[in-house]
Amino acid sequence: MATLLHSAETGRSSSAFAHVFEMASNMLSLWRQRVVTRRELGYLDERMLQDIGFSRLDAEREMSKPFWRE
């Protein structure tokens, strides 16, 4: 009986760990995407910014945000 309980508990904890790991991985990917996207805004000229509906001021504001802020 103890073995069955131990196995069930181990399965839950590894599943919980996998879920936490997946969430952390997703968050890191999102943060990385924000860093890259914000850096790329700096390379766009005025015409390109206008094409995406941004002004230079909008781009500067977005680029100044830390990666963890949306």
C-alpha positions in Angstrom: 0.0 0.0 0.0 2.8 2.4 0.9 4.4 1.7 -2.5 1.2 2.6 -4.3 0.8 5.8 -2.4 4.5 6.7 -2.9 4.1 6.1 -6.6 1.0 8.3 -6.8 2.7 11.1 -4.9 5.8 10.9 -7.1 3.7 11.1 -10.2 1.9 14.2 -9.0 5.1 15.9 -8.0 6.8 15.2 -11.3 3.7 16.4 -13.1 3.7 19.6 -11.0 7.4 20.0 -11.7 6.8 19.6 -15.4 4.1 22.2 -15.3 6.2 24.7 -13.5 9.1 24.0 -15.8 6.9 24.6 -18.8 5.6 27.8 -17.4 9.1 29.1 -16.7 10.2 28.1 -20.1 7.3 29.9 -21.7 8.0 33.0 -19.7 11.7 33.0 -20.6 10.8 32.7 -24.3 8.4 35.6 -24.0 11.0 37.7 -22.3 13.5 36.8 -25.0 11.0 37.7 -27.8 10.4 41.1 -26.2 14.2 41.8 -26.0 14.6 41.0 -29.7 11.5 42.8 -30.9 12.3 46.0 -28.9 15.9 45.9 -30.2 14.7 45.6 -33.8 12.5 48.6 -33.4 15.7 50.7 -33.1 16.7 49.6 -36.6 13.6 50.8 -38.3 13.5 54.1 -40.2 10.6 56.6 -40.1 8.9 55.1 -43.1 9.1 51.6 -41.7 7.7 52.8 -38.3 4.9 54.5 -40.1 4.1 51.3 -41.9 3.5 49.5 -38.6 1.6 52.5 -37.1 4.5 53.7 -34.8 6.0 57.0 -34.4 9.7 57.5 -33.4 8.4 58.4 -29.9 6.3 55.2 -29.7 9.3 53.2 -30.6 11.5 54.9 -28.1 9.0 54.3 -25.3 8.7 50.7 -26.3 12.4 50.2 -26.4 12.9 51.8 -23.0 10.7 49.2 -21.3 12.4 46.4 -19.3 11.9 43.0 -20.8 9.5 41.8 -18.1 7.0 44.6 -18.7 4.4 44.2 -21.3 
